[in-house]
């Protein structure tokens, strides 16, 4: 059964390729949803996938790309239809 998560990533996560890193990791894992920058400097990720795969994705997000520095990651479960997203994209 698919789960939907909203993940807020804090730290040095804007201007370092973090959204593109998240998109690549999500696509490799078969996760759908989106990633976008927030006005306060955080990054928001909405992800749908199997629980085990989402846990793997969260591990990837906590590392980030080479120039990122993640200080905190908060997750909350969302109640979305299982087919809400068809792919994983960078939202602007």
C-alpha positions as YAML, in Angstrom:
chain: A
units: angstrom
residues:
- id: 1
  name: UNK
  ca: [0.00, 0.00, 0.00]
- id: 2
  name: UNK
  ca: [1.31, 3.42, -0.96]
- id: 3
  name: UNK
  ca: [1.84, 6.15, 1.59]
- id: 4
  name: UNK
  ca: [2.04, 9.89, 1.01]
- id: 5
  name: UNK
  ca: [4.47, 12.04, 2.96]
- id: 6
  name: UNK
  ca: [5.25, 15.72, 3.23]
- id: 7
  name: UNK
  ca: [8.89, 16.22, 4.12]
- id: 8
  name: UNK
  ca: [10.40, 19.55, 5.15]
- id: 9
  name: UNK
  ca: [14.18, 19.69, 4.81]
- id: 10
  name: UNK
  ca: [16.13, 22.35, 6.70]
- id: 11
  name: UNK
  ca: [19.75, 23.42, 6.40]
- id: 12
  name: UNK
  ca: [21.83, 24.58, 3.45]
- id: 13
  name: UNK
  ca: [19.47, 23.09, 0.89]
- id: 14
  name: UNK
  ca: [18.86, 25.89, -1.60]
- id: 15
  name: UNK
  ca: [21.32, 26.85, -4.31]
- id: 16
  name: UNK
  ca: [23.23, 23.57, -3.98]
- id: 17
  name: UNK
  ca: [21.35, 21.31, -6.42]
- id: 18
  name: UNK
  ca: [19.20, 19.75, -3.71]
- id: 19
  name: UNK
  ca: [15.94, 19.70, -5.70]
- id: 20
  name: UNK
  ca: [17.60, 18.01, -8.66]
- id: 21
  name: UNK
  ca: [19.26, 15.52, -6.32]
- id: 22
  name: UNK
  ca: [15.86, 14.73, -4.75]
- id: 23
  name: UNK
  ca: [14.26, 14.31, -8.17]
- id: 24
  name: UNK
  ca: [16.96, 11.88, -9.29]
- id: 25
  name: UNK
  ca: [16.75, 9.84, -6.08]
- id: 26
  name: UNK
  ca: [12.94, 9.70, -6.28]
- id: 27
  name: UNK
  ca: [12.96, 8.61, -9.90]
- id: 28
  name: UNK
  ca: [15.53, 5.88, -9.20]
- id: 29
  name: UNK
  ca: [13.33, 4.56, -6.37]
- id: 30
  name: UNK
  ca: [10.05, 4.83, -8.29]
- id: 31
  name: UNK
  ca: [8.62, 7.52, -6.01]
- id: 32
  name: UNK
  ca: [6.14, 10.07, -7.34]
- id: 33
  name: UNK
  ca: [5.43, 13.62, -6.15]
- id: 34
  name: UNK
  ca: [7.37, 16.88, -6.24]
- id: 35
  name: UNK
  ca: [10.08, 18.96, -4.60]
- id: 36
  name: UNK
  ca: [10.20, 22.75, -4.30]
- id: 37
  name: UNK
  ca: [11.99, 25.56, -2.51]
- id: 38
  name: UNK
  ca: [10.11, 27.43, 0.20]
- id: 39
  name: UNK
  ca: [10.43, 31.16, 0.84]
- id: 40
  name: UNK
  ca: [12.01, 30.57, 4.28]
- id: 41
  name: UNK
  ca: [15.00, 28.67, 2.83]
- id: 42
  name: UNK
  ca: [13.66, 25.17, 3.46]
- id: 43
  name: UNK
  ca: [12.81, 22.58, 0.82]
- id: 44
  name: UNK
  ca: [9.42, 20.84, 0.70]
- id: 45
  name: UNK
  ca: [9.05, 17.33, -0.70]
- id: 46
  name: UNK
  ca: [5.75, 15.55, -1.25]
- id: 47
  name: UNK
  ca: [6.40, 11.89, -1.97]
- id: 48
  name: UNK
  ca: [4.24, 8.83, -2.66]
- id: 49
  name: UNK
  ca: [5.47, 5.27, -2.58]
- id: 50
  name: UNK
  ca: [5.71, 2.06, -0.60]
- id: 51
  name: UNK
  ca: [6.75, 2.58, 3.02]
- id: 52
  name: UNK
  ca: [10.06, 0.74, 2.71]
- id: 53
  name: UNK
  ca: [11.03, 2.74, -0.39]
- id: 54
  name: UNK
  ca: [9.98, 6.02, 1.26]
- id: 55
  name: UNK
  ca: [12.24, 5.20, 4.21]
- id: 56
  name: UNK
  ca: [15.11, 4.70, 1.76]
- id: 57
  name: UNK
  ca: [14.25, 8.03, 0.11]
- id: 58
  name: UNK
  ca: [14.26, 9.82, 3.47]
- id: 59
  name: UNK
  ca: [17.76, 8.44, 4.11]
- id: 60
  name: UNK
  ca: [18.88, 9.85, 0.75]
- id: 61
  name: UNK
  ca: [17.27, 13.22, 1.52]
- id: 62
  name: UNK
  ca: [19.00, 13.40, 4.88]
- id: 63
  name: UNK
  ca: [22.38, 13.16, 3.08]
- id: 64
  name: UNK
  ca: [21.67, 15.41, 0.10]
- id: 65
  name: UNK
  ca: [24.15, 16.32, -2.65]
- id: 66
  name: UNK
  ca: [27.78, 17.19, -1.98]
- id: 67
  name: UNK
  ca: [27.35, 20.90, -1.20]
- id: 68
  name: UNK
  ca: [24.17, 20.57, 0.87]
- id: 69
  name: UNK
  ca: [24.08, 20.39, 4.65]
- id: 70
  name: UNK
  ca: [20.86, 18.99, 6.11]
- id: 71
  name: UNK
  ca: [20.23, 20.00, 9.73]
- id: 72
  name: UNK
  ca: [16.68, 18.70, 10.17]
- id: 73
  name: UNK
  ca: [14.06, 16.68, 8.34]
- id: 74
  name: UNK
  ca: [10.41, 16.66, 9.44]
- id: 75
  name: UNK
  ca: [7.85, 14.27, 7.98]
- id: 76
  name: UNK
  ca: [4.09, 14.12, 8.16]
- id: 77
  name: UNK
  ca: [1.74, 11.64, 6.55]
- id: 78
  name: UNK
  ca: [-0.76, 13.03, 4.06]
- id: 79
  name: UNK
  ca: [-4.12, 11.59, 3.07]
- id: 80
  name: UNK
  ca: [-3.90, 11.68, -0.74]
- id: 81
  name: UNK
  ca: [-5.27, 9.37, -3.43]
- id: 82
  name: UNK
  ca: [-2.69, 6.70, -4.35]
- id: 83
  name: UNK
  ca: [-2.48, 7.96, -7.94]
- id: 84
  name: UNK
  ca: [-2.21, 11.65, -7.09]
- id: 85
  name: UNK
  ca: [1.10, 11.98, -9.00]
- id: 86
  name: UNK
  ca: [2.32, 10.24, -12.14]
- id: 87
  name: UNK
  ca: [6.02, 11.17, -11.85]
- id: 88
  name: UNK
  ca: [8.39, 13.11, -9.60]
- id: 89
  name: UNK
  ca: [9.08, 16.68, -10.65]
- id: 90
  name: UNK
  ca: [10.78, 19.87, -9.52]
- id: 91
  name: UNK
  ca: [8.08, 22.47, -8.89]
- id: 92
  name: UNK
  ca: [8.83, 26.17, -9.31]
...
